[in-house]
Amino acid sequence: AENNGLDWRLLPAIALRETSGGKHACRKNPFGWGSCKIGFTSFDKAIETVAWNLGGNNPATANYYDGELHDVLHQYNGGVVRKYPEQVMRIMEKLGS
């Protein structure tokens, strides 16, 4: 999170929302990245890749993840699950500050 300018709670909150914190992860993908069609060689690689993208550091996806957190979360999955940004942000609040 720190290397990509993200709130430390973002990836854990997404993982909790998507796969019950990795409990139902598909192919070492606790974030549901790519609708779980994308697998990773390790959980570390999944964290690295998703943080890099959501932080706007991947030139191929930067335009999708530019803006406020709500906008980023809408791009991540809000087009499919209308309340997704609010759900993830609520989990972040529960994780603390």
Secondary structure by P-SEA (a helix, b strand, c coil): ccccccccaaaaaaaaacccccccccccccccccccccccccaaaaaaaaaaaaacccccccccccccaaaaaaaaccccccaaaaaaaaaaaaacc
